[in-house]
Amino acid sequence: MQAKRKISLKALIFSAIIMVLLVGCSNNGNNDTESNASVQPATEAASASPEAAATDTEAGSDATASTSESEWPRTITDDLGHTVTFEKAPERVIPAYFGHIETLIALGVPPVAAPRAKSFIMTREALKPMADKLNITELADSQGFEQMMEVSPDLIVATANDSADYEAYNKVAPTLMFDSQTWQDVLNDYAKVLGKEKEAATIIADLESLIATSREKLAPYMDNTSVVMADQGNNTFGLVGSDPAGRTPWFDKTGFGLTPPKGYPEKYTQISLEGLAELDPDYIFLDNIDGAEKDNYAPTWLMPGTEDTAIWKNLKAVKANHVFNLPPGSMAGAPLSQKLAIEKVVESIVK
């Protein structure tokens, strides 16, 4: 049997851009055709108890996973027990959560509309080069139901946190809600609805390979400590926890393997400049604050005044010139931005 040819992540990103160009017009033109999906009510088990819902969802996921990618119609059961049968692959998709815009673009199905679409694209380094080619209607917020109707979606995907709005979404278009815990889960959930399982598998395999390779390159530097944080002004910083919580695995031993200082929090935590001085890391990686439209979305990494303080100047990382700006969007845990974040960390540490 002929071995499958491995597709590099760079080639995949290029393919995503090409697919954006090819599908952009069809995704954003008026759609007067009849809906290609039928919605079935949530199962009784899903409404009976969380345990029953979890069992039902697992069964539905397994059934979906065994479905051939070319086999339509296909029936999808989401993590809350809602079931939708699609006659063909959805093409006009709205993610209720703006953070999933990049995932859809990576899979070659850019959304027809999304909350914060313009600002999200213009503040993500991985997406900004595509901005002129994307035509995504910006929704006022995740509850812009009238705006959603105007673009005639054939699918809305929301998170489990949006469960209270299910009926409102479902009046606009067939709606599925997923309780994705990791970036891999997000890709796979969208892939099974869109018939993009192969694309998702390639993205995941390439990223996991890149993470493993990067971890090997960083291994000789594991004695050095690192923090990942955002400057929030007024001598306050938001630290990304050592537990990746489904996003970019900065400190996880199966992730980059960066070493956190003693006392570094597992979960996201705000600390003072004095608290940062107690950690006194060898490396500081700065997440950005997104810029506003009036400033042409220019990002900010260090707030005014931070660099002028005596405490900042005396930090070990600052004195060693080991403070690095992460590419905008690095914290999203989305595939294209995650690649840029990995490359920046390795480039910054490995000499």
Long-range contacts (C-beta under 8 A, 24 or more apart in sequence): 6-205, 6-206, 7-202, 7-206, 8-206, 9-203, 9-206, 9-207, 9-210, 9-339, 12-106, 12-199, 12-202, 12-203, 12-206, 13-106, 13-126, 13-336, 13-339, 15-108, 16-105, 16-106, 16-107, 16-108, 16-336, 17-129, 17-130, 17-133, 19-108, 19-109, 20-105, 20-108, 20-110, 20-130, 20-133, 20-134, 21-133, 23-91, 23-108, 23-109, 23-110, 24-110, 24-133, 24-134, 24-135, 25-135, 26-91, 27-91, 27-92, 27-109, 27-110, 27-111, 27-112, 27-135, 28-112, 28-135, 28-136, 28-137, 28-151, 30-152, 31-92, 31-152, 31-154, 32-152, 35-154, 35-173, 35-174, 36-86, 36-87, 36-88, 36-90, 36-154, 37-84, 37-85, 37-86, 37-87, 37-90, 37-154, 37-155, 37-173, 37-174, 38-84, 38-85, 38-174, 39-82, 39-83, 39-84, 39-170, 39-174, 39-175, 40-82, 40-83, 40-84, 40-85, 41-82, 41-83, 42-80, 42-81, 42-82, 42-83, 43-77, 43-81, 43-83, 45-81, 46-80, 46-81, 46-82, 47-81, 53-79, 53-80, 53-81, 56-81, 57-81, 61-192, 64-192, 65-192, 67-192, 69-195, 69-196, 69-197, 69-198, 70-195, 72-195, 74-195, 76-176, 76-192, 76-193, 78-176, 78-177, 78-178, 79-160, 79-177, 79-178, 79-179, 80-160, 80-163, 80-166, 80-177, 80-179, 82-166, 82-170, 82-175, 82-176, 82-177, 84-155, 84-174, 84-175, 84-176, 86-155, 86-174, 86-193, 89-194, 89-195, 90-154, 90-155, 90-193, 90-194, 91-154, 92-151, 92-152, 92-153, 92-154, 92-155, 93-153, 93-154, 93-155, 93-156, 93-157, 93-194, 94-139, 94-148, 94-151, 94-153, 94-155, 94-156, 94-157, 94-173, 95-156, 95-157, 95-158, 96-142, 96-156, 96-157, 96-158, 96-159, 96-162, 96-165, 96-169, 97-142, 97-158, 97-159, 97-162, 98-142, 99-332, 99-333, 99-334, 100-157, 100-186, 100-190, 100-334, 101-127, 101-136, 102-126, 102-127, 102-329, 102-332, 102-334, 102-335, 102-336, 102-337, 103-186, 103-187, 103-190, 103-334, 103-335, 104-190, 105-130, 105-134, 105-336, 106-187, 106-199, 106-203, 106-334, 106-335, 106-336, 107-187, 107-190, 107-191, 107-194, 107-196, 107-199, 107-200, 107-203, 108-196, 108-199, 109-194, 109-196, 110-134, 110-136, 111-136, 112-136, 112-137, 112-151, 112-152, 112-153, 113-137, 113-138, 113-139, 113-147, 113-148, 113-151, 113-153, 114-138, 114-139, 115-139, 115-140, 115-141, 115-142, 115-144, 118-293, 119-290, 119-293, 119-297, 122-297, 123-288, 123-290, 123-291, 123-297, 123-299, 123-328, 123-329, 124-328, 124-329, 124-332, 124-336, 124-337, 125-327, 125-328, 125-329, 125-337, 125-340, 126-327, 126-329, 126-334, 126-336, 126-337, 126-339, 126-340, 127-329, 127-336, 127-337, 143-168, 145-169, 145-171, 145-172, 148-172, 148-173, 155-193, 157-189, 157-190, 157-193, 180-246, 181-246, 182-246, 183-246, 183-247, 183-248, 183-333, 183-334, 183-335, 183-338, 185-246, 186-333, 186-334, 187-335, 203-335, 207-335, 207-338, 207-339, 207-342, 210-339, 210-342, 211-249, 211-254, 211-255, 211-256, 211-342, 214-256, 214-342, 214-345, 214-346, 215-255, 215-256, 215-257, 217-346, 217-350, 218-256, 218-257, 218-258, 218-345, 218-346, 218-349, 218-350, 219-257, 221-349, 221-350, 222-257, 222-259, 223-259, 224-259, 224-282, 224-283, 224-349, 225-259, 225-260, 225-261, 225-264, 225-279, 225-281, 225-282, 225-283, 226-250, 226-251, 226-258, 226-259, 226-260, 226-281, 226-282, 226-283, 226-284, 226-285, 226-349, 227-260, 227-261, 227-264, 227-276, 227-279, 227-281, 227-283, 227-284, 227-285, 228-258, 228-285, 228-287, 228-326, 229-276, 229-284, 229-285, 229-286, 229-287, 230-286, 230-287, 230-288, 230-289, 230-331, 231-286, 231-289, 231-300, 231-301, 231-302, 231-303, 231-306, 232-270, 232-289, 232-303, 233-303, 233-304, 234-303, 235-272, 235-273, 235-274, 235-306, 235-309, 236-270, 236-271, 236-272, 236-273, 237-270, 237-271, 237-272, 237-273, 237-275, 237-276, 238-268, 238-269, 238-270, 238-287, 239-264, 239-265, 239-268, 239-269, 239-270, 239-271, 240-268, 240-287, 240-331, 241-265, 241-266, 241-267, 241-268, 241-269, 242-266, 243-267, 246-333, 247-331, 247-332, 247-333, 248-330, 248-331, 248-333, 248-338, 248-341, 248-342, 250-285, 250-345, 256-342, 256-345, 258-283, 258-345, 273-306, 273-309, 273-311, 273-312, 274-311, 276-311, 276-315, 277-311, 277-314, 277-315, 280-315, 280-316, 280-317, 281-315, 281-316, 281-317, 282-316, 282-317, 282-320, 282-322, 283-317, 283-322, 283-323, 283-324, 283-348, 283-349, 284-315, 284-317, 284-318, 284-322, 284-323, 284-324, 285-324, 285-326, 285-344, 285-345, 285-348, 286-323, 286-324, 286-325, 286-326, 287-326, 287-330, 287-331, 288-325, 288-326, 288-328, 290-328, 299-328, 301-325, 322-348, 324-348
